[in-house]
């Protein structure tokens, strides 16, 4: 029985140590993080979403919209 108690104590002490480490991690409020993310998205172009930036160059990955190029027999 004492070995089980020692194992439980060791496990609790290990968990306590991990929780103390997590307390030391610096954090920022969600509002600040979201503001930073919005600012980044507004100032950096993402070529994967050209419609947002007004890029009218044809997207080579887009499916054709003017007909499928199929021939009916």
PQR file with spaces between the fields and no chain letter, atoms N, CA, C, O and H, PARSE charges and radii, in Angstrom:
ATOM       1  N    UNK     1       0.798   -1.200    0.000 -0.4000 1.5000
ATOM       2  CA   UNK     1       0.000    0.000    0.000 -0.0000 2.0000
ATOM       3  C    UNK     1       0.848    1.274    0.000  0.5500 1.7000
ATOM       4  O    UNK     1       0.517    2.219   -0.716 -0.5500 1.4000
ATOM       5  N    UNK     2       1.925    1.326    0.778 -0.4000 1.5000
ATOM       6  CA   UNK     2       2.740    2.550    0.780 -0.0000 2.0000
ATOM       7  C    UNK     2       3.317    2.856   -0.600  0.5500 1.7000
ATOM       8  O    UNK     2       3.517    4.023   -0.937 -0.5500 1.4000
ATOM       9  H    UNK     2       2.193    0.558    1.360  0.4000 1.0000
ATOM      10  N    UNK     3       3.585    1.834   -1.395 -0.4000 1.5000
ATOM      11  CA   UNK     3       4.146    2.082   -2.723 -0.0000 2.0000
ATOM      12  C    UNK     3       3.127    2.782   -3.613  0.5500 1.7000
ATOM      13  O    UNK     3       3.481    3.650   -4.412 -0.5500 1.4000
ATOM      14  H    UNK     3       3.423    0.886   -1.121  0.4000 1.0000
ATOM      15  N    UNK     4       1.873    2.404   -3.473 -0.4000 1.5000
ATOM      16  CA   UNK     4       0.825    3.061   -4.253 -0.0000 2.0000
ATOM      17  C    UNK     4       0.706    4.521   -3.849  0.5500 1.7000
ATOM      18  O    UNK     4       0.547    5.394   -4.702 -0.5500 1.4000
ATOM      19  H    UNK     4       1.586    1.699   -2.824  0.4000 1.0000
ATOM      20  N    UNK     5       0.783    4.786   -2.561 -0.4000 1.5000
ATOM      21  CA   UNK     5       0.686    6.150   -2.074 -0.0000 2.0000
ATOM      22  C    UNK     5       1.864    6.980   -2.575  0.5500 1.7000
ATOM      23  O    UNK     5       1.700    8.144   -2.939 -0.5500 1.4000
ATOM      24  H    UNK     5       0.913    4.076   -1.868  0.4000 1.0000
ATOM      25  N    UNK     6       3.049    6.377   -2.592 -0.4000 1.5000
ATOM      26  CA   UNK     6       4.224    7.087   -3.093 -0.0000 2.0000
ATOM      27  C    UNK     6       4.100    7.363   -4.584  0.5500 1.7000
ATOM      28  O    UNK     6       4.483    8.434   -5.053 -0.5500 1.4000
ATOM      29  H    UNK     6       3.183    5.431   -2.297  0.4000 1.0000
ATOM      30  N    UNK     7       3.565    6.400   -5.329 -0.4000 1.5000
ATOM      31  CA   UNK     7       3.377    6.591   -6.763 -0.0000 2.0000
ATOM      32  C    UNK     7       2.369    7.705   -7.026  0.5500 1.7000
ATOM      33  O    UNK     7       2.565    8.531   -7.917 -0.5500 1.4000
ATOM      34  H    UNK     7       3.253    5.530   -4.948  0.4000 1.0000
ATOM      35  N    UNK     8       1.291    7.721   -6.246 -0.4000 1.5000
ATOM      36  CA   UNK     8       0.286    8.774   -6.402 -0.0000 2.0000
ATOM      37  C    UNK     8       0.878   10.144   -6.077  0.5500 1.7000
ATOM      38  O    UNK     8       0.634   11.126   -6.777 -0.5500 1.4000
ATOM      39  H    UNK     8       1.132    7.049   -5.522  0.4000 1.0000
ATOM      40  N    UNK     9       1.665   10.185   -4.993 -0.4000 1.5000
ATOM      41  CA   UNK     9       2.298   11.441   -4.601 -0.0000 2.0000
ATOM      42  C    UNK     9       3.256   11.915   -5.686  0.5500 1.7000
ATOM      43  O    UNK     9       3.270   13.096   -6.031 -0.5500 1.4000
ATOM      44  H    UNK     9       1.864    9.387   -4.424  0.4000 1.0000
ATOM      45  N    UNK    10       4.050   11.005   -6.220 -0.4000 1.5000
ATOM      46  CA   UNK    10       5.004   11.360   -7.270 -0.0000 2.0000
ATOM      47  C    UNK    10       4.259   11.893   -8.504  0.5500 1.7000
ATOM      48  O    UNK    10       4.681   12.867   -9.128 -0.5500 1.4000
ATOM      49  H    UNK    10       4.038   10.045   -5.940  0.4000 1.0000
ATOM      50  N    UNK    11       3.156   11.238   -8.837 -0.4000 1.5000
ATOM      51  CA   UNK    11       2.364   11.670   -9.986 -0.0000 2.0000
ATOM      52  C    UNK    11       1.766   13.056   -9.758  0.5500 1.7000
ATOM      53  O    UNK    11       1.754   13.888  -10.665 -0.5500 1.4000
ATOM      54  H    UNK    11       2.813   10.447   -8.331  0.4000 1.0000
ATOM      55  N    UNK    12       1.272   13.303   -8.549 -0.4000 1.5000
ATOM      56  CA   UNK    12       0.711   14.616   -8.222 -0.0000 2.0000
ATOM      57  C    UNK    12       1.783   15.700   -8.237  0.5500 1.7000
ATOM      58  O    UNK    12       1.539   16.812   -8.705 -0.5500 1.4000
ATOM      59  H    UNK    12       1.282   12.627   -7.812  0.4000 1.0000
ATOM      60  N    UNK    13       2.957   15.384   -7.731 -0.4000 1.5000
ATOM      61  CA   UNK    13       4.048   16.357   -7.748 -0.0000 2.0000
ATOM      62  C    UNK    13       4.489   16.674   -9.176  0.5500 1.7000
ATOM      63  O    UNK    13       4.814   17.817   -9.496 -0.5500 1.4000
ATOM      64  H    UNK    13       3.156   14.480   -7.351  0.4000 1.0000
ATOM      65  N    UNK    14       4.494   15.649  -10.029 -0.4000 1.5000
ATOM      66  CA   UNK    14       4.845   15.867  -11.435 -0.0000 2.0000
ATOM      67  C    UNK    14       3.804   16.753  -12.114  0.5500 1.7000
ATOM      68  O    UNK    14       4.151   17.682  -12.843 -0.5500 1.4000
ATOM      69  H    UNK    14       4.230   14.721   -9.768  0.4000 1.0000
ATOM      70  N    UNK    15       2.534   16.462  -11.871 -0.4000 1.5000
ATOM      71  CA   UNK    15       1.457   17.279  -12.435 -0.0000 2.0000
ATOM      72  C    UNK    15       1.539   18.713  -11.920  0.5500 1.7000
ATOM      73  O    UNK    15       1.348   19.659  -12.684 -0.5500 1.4000
ATOM      74  H    UNK    15       2.252   15.707  -11.278  0.4000 1.0000
ATOM      75  N    UNK    16       1.820   18.876  -10.642 -0.4000 1.5000
ATOM      76  CA   UNK    16       1.952   20.201  -10.047 -0.0000 2.0000
ATOM      77  C    UNK    16       3.085   20.981  -10.703  0.5500 1.7000
ATOM      78  O    UNK    16       2.956   22.179  -10.956 -0.5500 1.4000
ATOM      79  H    UNK    16       1.976   18.108  -10.021  0.4000 1.0000
ATOM      80  N    UNK    17       4.184   20.305  -10.976 -0.4000 1.5000
ATOM      81  CA   UNK    17       5.316   20.952  -11.642 -0.0000 2.0000
ATOM      82  C    UNK    17       4.949   21.409  -13.044  0.5500 1.7000
ATOM      83  O    UNK    17       5.315   22.509  -13.458 -0.5500 1.4000
ATOM      84  H    UNK    17       4.288   19.331  -10.771  0.4000 1.0000
ATOM      85  N    UNK    18       4.217   20.558  -13.787 -0.4000 1.5000
ATOM      86  CA   UNK    18       3.794   20.931  -15.131 -0.0000 2.0000
ATOM      87  C    UNK    18       2.859   22.128  -15.105  0.5500 1.7000
ATOM      88  O    UNK    18       2.955   23.016  -15.952 -0.5500 1.4000
ATOM      89  H    UNK    18       3.919   19.665  -13.450  0.4000 1.0000
ATOM      90  N    UNK    19       1.956   22.152  -14.135 -0.4000 1.5000
ATOM      91  CA   UNK    19       1.029   23.277  -14.028 -0.0000 2.0000
ATOM      92  C    UNK    19       1.768   24.571  -13.687  0.5500 1.7000
ATOM      93  O    UNK    19       1.416   25.637  -14.191 -0.5500 1.4000
ATOM      94  H    UNK    19       1.878   21.430  -13.447  0.4000 1.0000
ATOM      95  N    UNK    20       2.785   24.483  -12.839 -0.4000 1.5000
ATOM      96  CA   UNK    20       3.577   25.670  -12.512 -0.0000 2.0000
ATOM      97  C    UNK    20       4.315   26.192  -13.745  0.5500 1.7000
ATOM      98  O    UNK    20       4.435   27.402  -13.935 -0.5500 1.4000
ATOM      99  H    UNK    20       3.071   23.616  -12.430  0.4000 1.0000
ATOM     100  N    UNK    21       4.813   25.267  -14.587 -0.4000 1.5000
ATOM     101  CA   UNK    21       5.485   25.674  -15.824 -0.0000 2.0000
ATOM     102  C    UNK    21       4.510   26.410  -16.746  0.5500 1.7000
ATOM     103  O    UNK    21       4.869   27.408  -17.370 -0.5500 1.4000
ATOM     104  H    UNK    21       4.715   24.284  -14.433  0.4000 1.0000
ATOM     105  N    UNK    22       3.280   25.911  -16.823 -0.4000 1.5000
ATOM     106  CA   UNK    22       2.282   26.542  -17.685 -0.0000 2.0000
ATOM     107  C    UNK    22       1.908   27.934  -17.174  0.5500 1.7000
ATOM     108  O    UNK    22       1.575   28.814  -17.967 -0.5500 1.4000
ATOM     109  H    UNK    22       2.988   25.100  -16.316  0.4000 1.0000
ATOM     110  N    UNK    23       1.960   28.134  -15.876 -0.4000 1.5000
ATOM     111  CA   UNK    23       1.658   29.458  -15.324 -0.0000 2.0000
ATOM     112  C    UNK    23       2.681   30.500  -15.750  0.5500 1.7000
ATOM     113  O    UNK    23       2.364   31.687  -15.832 -0.5500 1.4000
ATOM     114  H    UNK    23       2.230   27.419  -15.232  0.4000 1.0000
ATOM     115  N    UNK    24       3.903   30.063  -16.020 -0.4000 1.5000
ATOM     116  CA   UNK    24       4.974   30.988  -16.378 -0.0000 2.0000
ATOM     117  C    UNK    24       4.936   31.402  -17.851  0.5500 1.7000
ATOM     118  O    UNK    24       5.648   32.323  -18.252 -0.5500 1.4000
ATOM     119  H    UNK    24       4.160   29.099  -15.953  0.4000 1.0000
ATOM     120  N    UNK    25       4.113   30.729  -18.657 -0.4000 1.5000
ATOM     121  CA   UNK    25       4.030   31.051  -20.082 -0.0000 2.0000
ATOM     122  C    UNK    25       3.340   32.410  -20.236  0.5500 1.7000
ATOM     123  O    UNK    25       2.276   32.646  -19.664 -0.5500 1.4000
ATOM     124  H    UNK    25       3.535   29.981  -18.331  0.4000 1.0000
ATOM     125  N    UNK    26       3.962   33.298  -21.016 -0.4000 1.5000
ATOM     126  CA   UNK    26       3.353   34.615  -21.215 -0.0000 2.0000
ATOM     127  C    UNK    26       2.142   34.485  -22.131  0.5500 1.7000
ATOM     128  O    UNK    26       2.159   33.723  -23.098 -0.5500 1.4000
ATOM     129  H    UNK    26       4.826   33.106  -21.481  0.4000 1.0000
ATOM     130  N    UNK    27       1.111   35.223  -21.822 -0.4000 1.5000
ATOM     131  CA   UNK    27      -0.125   35.168  -22.586 -0.0000 2.0000
ATOM     132  C    UNK    27      -0.574   36.579  -22.928  0.5500 1.7000
ATOM     133  O    UNK    27      -0.215   37.550  -22.261 -0.5500 1.4000
ATOM     134  H    UNK    27       1.097   35.842  -21.037  0.4000 1.0000
ATOM     135  N    UNK    28      -1.386   36.664  -24.010 -0.4000 1.5000
ATOM     136  CA   UNK    28      -1.976   37.945  -24.377 -0.0000 2.0000
ATOM     137  C    UNK    28      -3.483   37.758  -24.445  0.5500 1.7000
ATOM     138  O    UNK    28      -3.956   36.648  -24.693 -0.5500 1.4000
ATOM     139  H    UNK    28      -1.678   35.875  -24.551  0.4000 1.0000
ATOM     140  N    UNK    29      -4.239   38.815  -24.232 -0.4000 1.5000
ATOM     141  CA   UNK    29      -5.701   38.702  -24.299 -0.0000 2.0000
ATOM     142  C    UNK    29      -6.158   38.340  -25.715  0.5500 1.7000
ATOM     143  O    UNK    29      -5.489   38.667  -26.695 -0.5500 1.4000
ATOM     144  H    UNK    29      -3.856   39.716  -24.031  0.4000 1.0000
ATOM     145  N    UNK    30      -7.290   37.671  -25.808 -0.4000 1.5000
ATOM     146  CA   UNK    30      -7.836   37.257  -27.102 -0.0000 2.0000
ATOM     147  C    UNK    30      -8.108   38.473  -27.977  0.5500 1.7000
ATOM     148  O    UNK    30      -7.894   38.425  -29.189 -0.5500 1.4000
ATOM     149  H    UNK    30      -7.834   37.405  -25.012  0.4000 1.0000
ATOM     150  N    UNK    31      -8.575   39.559  -27.377 -0.4000 1.5000
ATOM     151  CA   UNK    31      -8.876   40.761  -28.162 -0.0000 2.0000
ATOM     152  C    UNK    31      -7.613   41.290  -28.840  0.5500 1.7000
ATOM     153  O    UNK    31      -7.657   41.728  -29.990 -0.5500 1.4000
ATOM     154  H    UNK    31      -8.748   39.599  -26.392  0.4000 1.0000
ATOM     155  N    UNK    32      -6.503   41.248  -28.135 -0.4000 1.5000
ATOM     156  CA   UNK    32      -5.239   41.715  -28.721 -0.0000 2.0000
ATOM     157  C    UNK    32      -4.766   40.767  -29.822  0.5500 1.7000
ATOM     158  O    UNK    32      -4.291   41.215  -30.866 -0.5500 1.4000
ATOM     159  H    UNK    32      -6.467   40.892  -27.201  0.4000 1.0000
ATOM     160  N    UNK    33      -4.893   39.470  -29.594 -0.4000 1.5000
ATOM     161  CA   UNK    33      -4.483   38.492  -30.599 -0.0000 2.0000
ATOM     162  C    UNK    33      -5.336   38.615  -31.855  0.5500 1.7000
ATOM     163  O    UNK    33      -4.815   38.553  -32.969 -0.5500 1.4000
ATOM     164  H    UNK    33      -5.278   39.106  -28.746  0.4000 1.0000
ATOM     165  N    UNK    34      -6.646   38.791  -31.683 -0.4000 1.5000
ATOM     166  CA   UNK    34      -7.516   38.905  -32.851 -0.0000 2.0000
ATOM     167  C    UNK    34      -7.259   40.204  -33.600  0.5500 1.7000
ATOM     168  O    UNK    34      -7.294   40.229  -34.831 -0.5500 1.4000
ATOM     169  H    UNK    34      -7.069   38.842  -30.779  0.4000 1.0000
ATOM     170  N    UNK    35      -7.002   41.279  -32.869 -0.4000 1.5000
ATOM     171  CA   UNK    35      -6.676   42.557  -33.516 -0.0000 2.0000
ATOM     172  C    UNK    35      -5.398   42.425  -34.334  0.5500 1.7000
ATOM     173  O    UNK    35      -5.310   42.940  -35.449 -0.5500 1.4000
ATOM     174  H    UNK    35      -6.974   41.259  -31.870  0.4000 1.0000
ATOM     175  N    UNK    36      -4.422   41.742  -33.782 -0.4000 1.5000
ATOM     176  CA   UNK    36      -3.160   41.532  -34.484 -0.0000 2.0000
ATOM     177  C    UNK    36      -3.366   40.673  -35.729  0.5500 1.7000
ATOM     178  O    UNK    36      -2.772   40.944  -36.773 -0.5500 1.4000
ATOM     179  H    UNK    36      -4.494   41.324  -32.876  0.4000 1.0000
ATOM     180  N    UNK    37      -4.191   39.656  -35.629 -0.4000 1.5000
ATOM     181  CA   UNK    37      -4.468   38.788  -36.772 -0.0000 2.0000
ATOM     182  C    UNK    37      -5.209   39.545  -37.872  0.5500 1.7000
ATOM     183  O    UNK    37      -4.890   39.389  -39.050 -0.5500 1.4000
ATOM     184  H    UNK    37      -4.673   39.436  -34.781  0.4000 1.0000
ATOM     185  N    UNK    38      -6.180   40.352  -37.505 -0.4000 1.5000
ATOM     186  CA   UNK    38      -6.916   41.147  -38.488 -0.0000 2.0000
ATOM     187  C    UNK    38      -5.979   42.127  -39.181  0.5500 1.7000
ATOM     188  O    UNK    38      -6.033   42.282  -40.401 -0.5500 1.4000
ATOM     189  H    UNK    38      -6.439   40.479  -36.547  0.4000 1.0000
ATOM     190  N    UNK    39      -5.131   42.783  -38.417 -0.4000 1.5000
ATOM     191  CA   UNK    39      -4.175   43.732  -38.993 -0.0000 2.0000
ATOM     192  C    UNK    39      -3.239   43.028  -39.965  0.5500 1.7000
ATOM     193  O    UNK    39      -2.950   43.552  -41.041 -0.5500 1.4000
ATOM     194  H    UNK    39      -5.087   42.657  -37.426  0.4000 1.0000
ATOM     195  N    UNK    40      -2.767   41.853  -39.595 -0.4000 1.5000
ATOM     196  CA   UNK    40      -1.869   41.091  -40.472 -0.0000 2.0000
ATOM     197  C    UNK    40      -2.581   40.734  -41.779  0.5500 1.7000
ATOM     198  O    UNK    40      -2.018   40.889  -42.862 -0.5500 1.4000
ATOM     199  H    UNK    40      -3.001   41.427  -38.721  0.4000 1.0000
ATOM     200  N    UNK    41      -3.814   40.258  -41.668 -0.4000 1.5000
ATOM     201  CA   UNK    41      -4.563   39.848  -42.867 -0.0000 2.0000
ATOM     202  C    UNK    41      -4.865   41.032  -43.775  0.5500 1.7000
ATOM     203  O    UNK    41      -4.943   40.873  -44.994 -0.5500 1.4000
ATOM     204  H    UNK    41      -4.271   40.132  -40.788  0.4000 1.0000
ATOM     205  N    UNK    42      -5.033   42.202  -43.205 -0.4000 1.5000
ATOM     206  CA   UNK    42      -5.337   43.377  -44.011 -0.0000 2.0000
ATOM     207  C    UNK    42      -4.098   43.960  -44.682  0.5500 1.7000
ATOM     208  O    UNK    42      -4.216   44.659  -45.688 -0.5500 1.4000
ATOM     209  H    UNK    42      -4.970   42.332  -42.216  0.4000 1.0000
ATOM     210  N    UNK    43      -2.931   43.687  -44.149 -0.4000 1.5000
ATOM     211  CA   UNK    43      -1.715   44.278  -44.706 -0.0000 2.0000
ATOM     212  C    UNK    43      -0.900   43.314  -45.569  0.5500 1.7000
ATOM     213  O    UNK    43      -0.043   43.754  -46.335 -0.5500 1.4000
ATOM     214  H    UNK    43      -2.835   43.118  -43.332  0.4000 1.0000
ATOM     215  N    UNK    44      -1.154   42.015  -45.458 -0.4000 1.5000
ATOM     216  CA   UNK    44      -0.401   41.022  -46.228 -0.0000 2.0000
ATOM     217  C    UNK    44      -1.323   40.318  -47.205  0.5500 1.7000
ATOM     218  O    UNK    44      -2.342   39.748  -46.813 -0.5500 1.4000
ATOM     219  H    UNK    44      -1.851   41.658  -44.836  0.4000 1.0000
ATOM     220  N    UNK    45      -0.958   40.361  -48.486 -0.4000 1.5000
ATOM     221  CA   UNK    45      -1.778   39.730  -49.506 -0.0000 2.0000
ATOM     222  C    UNK    45      -1.631   38.214  -49.458  0.5500 1.7000
ATOM     223  O    UNK    45      -0.539   37.680  -49.266 -0.5500 1.4000
ATOM     224  H    UNK    45      -0.131   40.824  -48.804  0.4000 1.0000
ATOM     225  N    UNK    46      -2.751   37.543  -49.635 -0.4000 1.5000
ATOM     226  CA   UNK    46      -2.762   36.098  -49.713 -0.0000 2.0000
ATOM     227  C    UNK    46      -3.188   35.732  -51.120  0.5500 1.7000
ATOM     228  O    UNK    46      -4.341   35.943  -51.495 -0.5500 1.4000
ATOM     229  H    UNK    46      -3.639   37.976  -49.791  0.4000 1.0000
ATOM     230  N    UNK    47      -2.281   35.194  -51.895 -0.4000 1.5000
ATOM     231  CA   UNK    47      -2.567   34.902  -53.295 -0.0000 2.0000
ATOM     232  C    UNK    47      -3.560   33.755  -53.473  0.5500 1.7000
ATOM     233  O    UNK    47      -4.046   33.523  -54.580 -0.5500 1.4000
ATOM     234  H    UNK    47      -1.344   35.023  -51.590  0.4000 1.0000
ATOM     235  N    UNK    48      -3.858   33.051  -52.413 -0.4000 1.5000
ATOM     236  CA   UNK    48      -4.830   31.965  -52.513 -0.0000 2.0000
ATOM     237  C    UNK    48      -6.263   32.484  -52.483  0.5500 1.7000
ATOM     238  O    UNK    48      -7.187   31.737  -52.804 -0.5500 1.4000
ATOM     239  H    UNK    48      -3.463   33.239  -51.513  0.4000 1.0000
ATOM     240  N    UNK    49      -6.471   33.737  -52.108 -0.4000 1.5000
ATOM     241  CA   UNK    49      -7.810   34.327  -52.130 -0.0000 2.0000
ATOM     242  C    UNK    49      -7.760   35.641  -52.915  0.5500 1.7000
ATOM     243  O    UNK    49      -7.839   36.719  -52.326 -0.5500 1.4000
ATOM     244  H    UNK    49      -5.721   34.344  -51.847  0.4000 1.0000
ATOM     245  N    UNK    50      -7.630   35.553  -54.236 -0.4000 1.5000
ATOM     246  CA   UNK    50      -7.484   36.760  -55.049 -0.0000 2.0000
ATOM     247  C    UNK    50      -8.732   37.632  -55.063  0.5500 1.7000
ATOM     248  O    UNK    50      -8.632   38.829  -55.332 -0.5500 1.4000
ATOM     249  H    UNK    50      -7.565   34.677  -54.714  0.4000 1.0000
ATOM     250  N    UNK    51      -9.897   37.074  -54.784 -0.4000 1.5000
ATOM     251  CA   UNK    51     -11.117   37.872  -54.813 -0.0000 2.0000
ATOM     252  C    UNK    51     -11.099   38.958  -53.744  0.5500 1.7000
ATOM     253  O    UNK    51     -11.713   40.010  -53.925 -0.5500 1.4000
ATOM     254  H    UNK    51      -9.978   36.101  -54.566  0.4000 1.0000
ATOM     255  N    UNK    52     -10.416   38.725  -52.652 -0.4000 1.5000
ATOM     256  CA   UNK    52     -10.336   39.714  -51.577 -0.0000 2.0000
ATOM     257  C    UNK    52      -9.487   40.901  -52.003  0.5500 1.7000
ATOM     258  O    UNK    52      -9.780   42.039  -51.637 -0.5500 1.4000
ATOM     259  H    UNK    52      -9.917   37.871  -52.505  0.4000 1.0000
ATOM     260  N    UNK    53      -8.435   40.643  -52.776 -0.4000 1.5000
ATOM     261  CA   UNK    53      -7.498   41.697  -53.132 -0.0000 2.0000
ATOM     262  C    UNK    53      -7.779   42.302  -54.502  0.5500 1.7000
ATOM     263  O    UNK    53      -7.057   43.197  -54.940 -0.5500 1.4000
ATOM     264  H    UNK    53      -8.197   39.718  -53.073  0.4000 1.0000
ATOM     265  N    UNK    54      -8.805   41.833  -55.173 -0.4000 1.5000
ATOM     266  CA   UNK    54      -9.161   42.433  -56.452 -0.0000 2.0000
ATOM     267  C    UNK    54      -8.269   42.010  -57.595  0.5500 1.7000
ATOM     268  O    UNK    54      -8.258   42.669  -58.635 -0.5500 1.4000
ATOM     269  H    UNK    54      -9.392   41.106  -54.817  0.4000 1.0000
ATOM     270  N    UNK    55      -7.529   40.943  -57.441 -0.4000 1.5000
ATOM     271  CA   UNK    55      -6.669   40.454  -58.503 -0.0000 2.0000
ATOM     272  C    UNK    55      -7.550   39.800  -59.569  0.5500 1.7000
ATOM     273  O    UNK    55      -8.225   38.808  -59.294 -0.5500 1.4000
ATOM     274  H    UNK    55      -7.538   40.408  -56.596  0.4000 1.0000
ATOM     275  N    UNK    56      -7.546   40.342  -60.757 -0.4000 1.5000
ATOM     276  CA   UNK    56      -8.408   39.839  -61.823 -0.0000 2.0000
ATOM     277  C    UNK    56      -7.694   38.868  -62.751  0.5500 1.7000
ATOM     278  O    UNK    56      -8.272   38.443  -63.752 -0.5500 1.4000
ATOM     279  H    UNK    56      -6.997   41.148  -60.981  0.4000 1.0000
ATOM     280  N    UNK    57      -6.473   38.512  -62.448 -0.4000 1.5000
ATOM     281  CA   UNK    57      -5.767   37.527  -63.264 -0.0000 2.0000
ATOM     282  C    UNK    57      -6.484   36.186  -63.123  0.5500 1.7000
ATOM     283  O    UNK    57      -6.960   35.847  -62.040 -0.5500 1.4000
ATOM     284  H    UNK    57      -6.004   38.857  -61.635  0.4000 1.0000
ATOM     285  N    UNK    58      -6.560   35.431  -64.205 -0.4000 1.5000
ATOM     286  CA   UNK    58      -7.254   34.144  -64.095 -0.0000 2.0000
ATOM     287  C    UNK    58      -6.540   33.205  -63.128  0.5500 1.7000
ATOM     288  O    UNK    58      -5.314   33.091  -63.128 -0.5500 1.4000
ATOM     289  H    UNK    58      -6.173   35.707  -65.085  0.4000 1.0000
ATOM     290  N    UNK    59      -7.320   32.557  -62.330 -0.4000 1.5000
ATOM     291  CA   UNK    59      -6.787   31.609  -61.358 -0.0000 2.0000
ATOM     292  C    UNK    59      -6.555   30.276  -62.060  0.5500 1.7000
ATOM     293  O    UNK    59      -7.509   29.664  -62.540 -0.5500 1.4000
ATOM     294  H    UNK    59      -8.316   32.649  -62.330  0.4000 1.0000
ATOM     295  N    UNK    60      -5.307   29.813  -62.131 -0.4000 1.5000
ATOM     296  CA   UNK    60      -5.040   28.563  -62.849 -0.0000 2.0000
ATOM     297  C    UNK    60      -5.651   27.343  -62.159  0.5500 1.7000
ATOM     298  O    UNK    60      -5.783   26.288  -62.780 -0.5500 1.4000
ATOM     299  H    UNK    60      -4.532   30.310  -61.741  0.4000 1.0000
ATOM     300  N    UNK    61      -6.023   27.470  -60.895 -0.4000 1.5000
ATOM     301  CA   UNK    61      -6.574   26.347  -60.151 -0.0000 2.0000
ATOM     302  C    UNK    61      -8.094   26.346  -60.130  0.5500 1.7000
ATOM     303  O    UNK    61      -8.705   25.370  -59.692 -0.5500 1.4000
ATOM     304  H    UNK    61      -5.916   28.326  -60.390  0.4000 1.0000
ATOM     305  N    UNK    62      -8.713   27.424  -60.597 -0.4000 1.5000
ATOM     306  CA   UNK    62     -10.171   27.516  -60.585 -0.0000 2.0000
ATOM     307  C    UNK    62     -10.766   26.672  -61.697  0.5500 1.7000
ATOM     308  O    UNK    62     -10.177   26.506  -62.766 -0.5500 1.4000
ATOM     309  H    UNK    62      -8.217   28.217  -60.953  0.4000 1.0000
ATOM     310  N    UNK    63     -11.953   26.142  -61.417 -0.4000 1.5000
ATOM     311  CA   UNK    63     -12.655   25.366  -62.436 -0.0000 2.0000
ATOM     312  C    UNK    63     -13.216   26.337  -63.472  0.5500 1.7000
ATOM     313  O    UNK    63     -13.635   27.439  -63.118 -0.5500 1.4000
ATOM     314  H    UNK    63     -12.432   26.276  -60.549  0.4000 1.0000
ATOM     315  N    UNK    64     -13.228   25.952  -64.725 -0.4000 1.5000
ATOM     316  CA   UNK    64     -13.753   26.850  -65.761 -0.0000 2.0000
ATOM     317  C    UNK    64     -15.242   27.119  -65.545  0.5500 1.7000
ATOM     318  O    UNK    64     -16.011   26.216  -65.216 -0.5500 1.4000
ATOM     319  H    UNK    64     -12.888   25.057  -65.013  0.4000 1.0000
ATOM     320  N    UNK    65     -15.628   28.379  -65.735 -0.4000 1.5000
ATOM     321  CA   UNK    65     -17.017   28.736  -65.520 -0.0000 2.0000
ATOM     322  C    UNK    65     -17.783   28.855  -66.831  0.5500 1.7000
ATOM     323  O    UNK    65     -19.003   28.691  -66.834 -0.5500 1.4000
ATOM     324  H    UNK    65     -15.003   29.113  -66.001  0.4000 1.0000
ATOM     325  N    UNK    66     -17.127   29.129  -67.921 -0.4000 1.5000
ATOM     326  CA   UNK    66     -17.792   29.291  -69.211 -0.0000 2.0000
ATOM     327  C    UNK    66     -17.752   27.971  -69.972  0.5500 1.7000
ATOM     328  O    UNK    66     -16.938   27.799  -70.880 -0.5500 1.4000
ATOM     329  H    UNK    66     -16.136   29.262  -67.920  0.4000 1.0000
ATOM     330  N    UNK    67     -18.612   27.059  -69.612 -0.4000 1.5000
ATOM     331  CA   UNK    67     -18.646   25.766  -70.292 -0.0000 2.0000
ATOM     332  C    UNK    67     -17.575   24.841  -69.761  0.5500 1.7000
ATOM     333  O    UNK    67     -16.577   25.280  -69.191 -0.5500 1.4000
ATOM     334  H    UNK    67     -19.273   27.199  -68.875  0.4000 1.0000
ATOM     335  N    UNK    68     -17.794   23.583  -69.953 -0.4000 1.5000
ATOM     336  CA   UNK    68     -16.839   22.612  -69.416 -0.0000 2.0000
ATOM     337  C    UNK    68     -15.875   22.103  -70.489  0.5500 1.7000
ATOM     338  O    UNK    68     -14.944   21.364  -70.169 -0.5500 1.4000
ATOM     339  H    UNK    68     -18.605   23.226  -70.416  0.4000 1.0000
ATOM     340  N    UNK    69     -16.079   22.483  -71.760 -0.4000 1.5000
ATOM     341  CA   UNK    69     -15.198   22.014  -72.803 -0.0000 2.0000
ATOM     342  C    UNK    69     -15.550   20.620  -73.280  0.5500 1.7000
ATOM     343  O    UNK    69     -14.775   19.996  -74.005 -0.5500 1.4000
ATOM     344  H    UNK    69     -16.835   23.083  -72.020  0.4000 1.0000
ATOM     345  N    UNK    70     -16.727   20.118  -72.873 -0.4000 1.5000
ATOM     346  CA   UNK    70     -17.162   18.787  -73.277 -0.0000 2.0000
ATOM     347  C    UNK    70     -17.807   18.846  -74.669  0.5500 1.7000
ATOM     348  O    UNK    70     -18.406   19.854  -75.043 -0.5500 1.4000
ATOM     349  H    UNK    70     -17.356   20.625  -72.283  0.4000 1.0000
ATOM     350  N    UNK    71     -17.679   17.802  -75.394 -0.4000 1.5000
ATOM     351  CA   UNK    71     -18.303   17.707  -76.704 -0.0000 2.0000
ATOM     352  C    UNK    71     -19.379   16.632  -76.639  0.5500 1.7000
ATOM     353  O    UNK    71     -19.112   15.492  -76.258 -0.5500 1.4000
ATOM     354  H    UNK    71     -17.191   16.983  -75.090  0.4000 1.0000
ATOM     355  N    UNK    72     -20.604   17.011  -77.017 -0.4000 1.5000
ATOM     356  CA   UNK    72     -21.711   16.055  -77.040 -0.0000 2.0000
ATOM     357  C    UNK    72     -21.798   15.390  -78.402  0.5500 1.7000
ATOM     358  O    UNK    72     -21.640   16.059  -79.423 -0.5500 1.4000
ATOM     359  H    UNK    72     -20.820   17.936  -77.327  0.4000 1.0000
ATOM     360  N    UNK    73     -22.039   14.119  -78.437 -0.4000 1.5000
ATOM     361  CA   UNK    73     -22.165   13.390  -79.697 -0.0000 2.0000
ATOM     362  C    UNK    73     -23.599   12.952  -79.891  0.5500 1.7000
ATOM     363  O    UNK    73     -23.920   12.319  -80.897 -0.5500 1.4000
ATOM     364  H    UNK    73     -22.167   13.576  -77.608  0.4000 1.0000
